[in-house]
Amino acid sequence: MGAARLSFRLVAVLGYSGRRADGLHELCAERLRHAEQLVAGTDAVLLSGWGRRRNVAEAELMRAAWMGGDVRLIADETARSTAGNAMSIADTARRLDATDVTVVTSRWHAFRAGMLVRAALPGVAVRTSSPPGRPPVGLLTRELICAAALPYHLIRLRARAQF
């Protein structure tokens, strides 16, 4: 009889499409390359992102572009927002009994994404990791506007996590 597993490490890569028609967006590719550098000792990688207007989902584009070696890849094509990503990460982490989650996203997005995942996944160590780079001004502005809705999403995710 084998020893019980003490930890399970999950890396979750958040997609980004920027409303492009097809292909892996440069920001999403940067996140993916960064995640590939983090996978030593990782048990699974969750690739999260949907496809706009019947296009190939970001998760599948990331899976096809993955060069991070032999690690279990899980593609979630349902997340359409950061709150949706948080729910998907929490559901996957619970299903896998993950004890440690690293959320890979852009630096300008990391604070909000990390807060949402922590709210959806109490009791699990959650950290963020980001590739280097400066945000485009438009995306930084959008992120500041989205921060206004953060309290609402935190309450909603915490309530969901209690069930």
C-alpha positions as CSV (number, residue, x, y, z in Angstrom):
1,M,0.0,0.0,0.0
2,G,1.5,3.4,-1.1
3,A,1.9,6.4,1.2
4,A,-0.8,9.0,1.0
5,R,0.0,12.0,-1.2
6,L,0.8,15.0,0.9
7,S,0.6,17.6,-1.7
8,F,-0.7,18.2,-5.2
9,R,0.5,21.2,-7.2
10,L,-1.7,22.8,-9.8
11,V,-0.6,25.6,-12.2
12,A,-3.5,27.4,-13.9
13,V,-2.8,29.5,-17.0
14,L,-5.5,32.2,-17.8
15,G,-6.2,32.7,-21.4
16,Y,-6.5,36.0,-23.2
17,S,-7.9,36.7,-26.6
18,G,-8.3,40.4,-27.0
19,R,-11.3,39.8,-29.2
20,R,-9.0,38.5,-32.0
21,A,-10.6,36.3,-34.6
22,D,-8.1,33.4,-34.4
23,G,-4.8,32.3,-33.2
24,L,-3.0,32.6,-29.8
25,H,-2.8,36.2,-28.7
26,E,0.7,37.4,-27.8
27,L,-0.3,38.1,-24.2
28,C,-1.7,34.6,-23.9
29,A,1.5,33.1,-25.5
30,E,3.6,35.1,-22.9
31,R,1.6,33.6,-20.1
32,L,2.0,30.1,-21.5
33,R,5.8,30.5,-22.0
34,H,6.0,31.7,-18.4
35,A,4.0,28.7,-17.1
36,E,6.3,26.4,-18.9
37,Q,9.1,27.6,-16.8
38,L,7.2,26.9,-13.6
39,V,6.2,23.3,-14.1
40,A,9.0,21.5,-12.4
41,G,7.3,19.5,-9.6
42,T,3.9,20.4,-10.8
43,D,1.3,17.6,-11.0
44,A,-1.1,19.3,-13.5
45,V,-1.6,22.4,-15.6
46,L,-5.0,23.9,-16.2
47,L,-5.3,25.9,-19.4
48,S,-8.4,28.1,-19.1
49,G,-10.2,30.1,-21.8
50,W,-13.1,29.9,-24.2
51,G,-13.4,30.6,-27.9
52,R,-15.2,33.7,-29.2
53,R,-17.6,33.5,-32.1
54,R,-17.1,29.8,-32.7
55,N,-13.4,30.1,-32.8
56,V,-11.0,27.6,-31.3
57,A,-10.9,28.0,-27.5
58,E,-8.0,29.7,-25.9
59,A,-7.5,26.6,-23.8
60,E,-7.1,24.4,-26.9
61,L,-4.8,26.9,-28.6
62,M,-2.6,26.9,-25.5
63,R,-2.6,23.0,-25.4
64,A,-1.5,22.9,-29.0
65,A,1.3,25.4,-28.3
66,W,2.5,23.8,-25.0
67,M,6.2,23.1,-24.9
68,G,6.6,22.7,-21.1
69,G,7.3,19.0,-21.1
70,D,5.4,16.0,-19.9
71,V,2.8,17.2,-17.4
72,R,-0.9,16.5,-17.2
73,L,-2.7,19.2,-19.2
74,I,-6.3,20.0,-18.5
75,A,-8.2,22.3,-20.9
76,D,-11.2,24.2,-19.6
77,E,-13.1,26.0,-22.5
78,T,-15.9,27.3,-20.3
79,A,-14.4,30.3,-18.5
80,R,-15.4,33.5,-20.2
81,S,-14.3,36.0,-17.5
82,T,-11.8,36.2,-14.6
83,A,-14.6,35.2,-12.2
84,G,-15.3,32.2,-14.5
85,N,-11.6,31.4,-14.4
86,A,-11.7,31.5,-10.6
87,M,-14.6,29.1,-10.5
88,S,-13.0,26.7,-12.9
89,I,-9.7,26.8,-11.1
90,A,-11.5,26.1,-7.7
91,D,-13.5,23.2,-9.2
92,T,-10.5,21.7,-10.8
93,A,-8.3,22.1,-7.6
94,R,-11.0,20.4,-5.5
95,R,-11.5,17.6,-8.0
96,L,-7.7,17.0,-7.9
97,D,-7.3,17.6,-4.2
98,A,-4.7,20.3,-5.0
99,T,-2.9,21.8,-2.0
100,D,-1.1,24.5,-3.9
101,V,-2.3,26.6,-6.8
102,T,-0.2,29.0,-8.9
103,V,-2.3,31.3,-11.2
104,V,-0.3,32.5,-14.2
105,T,-1.6,35.7,-15.7
106,S,-0.2,39.1,-16.7
107,R,1.1,41.3,-13.9
108,W,-1.6,43.9,-14.5
109,H,-4.3,41.2,-14.0
110,A,-2.6,39.3,-11.1
111,F,-4.1,41.1,-8.1
112,R,-7.7,40.7,-9.2
113,A,-7.3,37.2,-10.5
114,G,-5.5,36.1,-7.3
115,M,-8.1,37.6,-5.1
116,L,-10.9,35.9,-7.0
117,V,-9.2,32.5,-6.9
118,R,-8.5,32.8,-3.2
119,A,-12.2,33.6,-2.5
120,A,-13.3,30.6,-4.6
121,L,-10.8,28.3,-3.0
122,P,-10.5,28.9,0.8
123,G,-8.0,26.7,2.6
124,V,-5.7,26.2,-0.4
125,A,-2.4,28.0,-0.9
126,V,-2.9,30.3,-3.9
127,R,-0.2,32.5,-5.5
128,T,0.2,34.3,-8.7
129,S,3.1,34.4,-11.1
130,S,3.5,36.7,-14.1
131,P,5.7,37.1,-17.1
132,P,7.7,40.3,-17.3
133,G,6.4,43.2,-19.3
134,R,4.4,46.4,-19.1
135,P,0.7,46.5,-19.7
136,P,-0.8,48.3,-22.6
137,V,-2.5,51.4,-21.3
138,G,-5.9,50.3,-22.6
139,L,-5.7,47.0,-20.7
140,L,-4.5,48.7,-17.5
141,T,-7.5,51.1,-17.7
142,R,-9.9,48.2,-18.3
143,E,-8.4,46.4,-15.3
144,L,-8.9,49.4,-13.1
145,I,-12.6,49.6,-14.2
146,C,-13.0,45.9,-13.5
147,A,-11.6,46.4,-10.0
148,A,-14.8,48.3,-9.2
149,A,-16.8,45.1,-9.5
150,L,-14.3,43.1,-7.4
151,P,-16.2,43.2,-4.1
152,Y,-19.4,41.9,-5.8
153,H,-17.5,39.0,-7.3
154,L,-15.6,38.2,-4.1
155,I,-18.9,37.9,-2.2
156,R,-20.4,35.7,-4.9
157,L,-17.4,33.4,-5.0
158,R,-17.1,33.1,-1.3
159,A,-20.8,32.1,-1.0
160,R,-20.3,29.5,-3.8
161,A,-17.2,28.1,-2.0
162,Q,-19.2,27.4,1.1
163,F,-21.3,24.7,-0.7
